[in-house]
Amino acid sequence: MIKPTNIAGKEYYSISEFAKLTNRTWQSVYRLAIKGNRMRKLIHKQFFGKLFILADELVEFPFTVSGRNNKEIFHYDKNGKVAG
């Protein structure tokens, strides 16, 4: 199980850790942080020259299914499984 890193009192995942938890590529997660999806961008910070995703985003971010007309939204639980 991947555990978040505590930086400055908050917990974060690296881009690659978040990608593994959500079964996406690091490029896909990077794009969600920089450009976002139809709903919003991933909340992130830059530390040590790298992007880190706020750990709460794993359960709070509204992931969308690809396709312009698809309105389906889903979330993950804290273990990286699609929540029901």
Secondary structure, 3 states (H helix, E strand, C coil): CCCCEEECCEEEEEHHHHHHHHCCCHHHHHHHHHCCCCCCCCCEEEECCEEEEECCHHHHCCEECCCCCCCCEECECCCCCECC
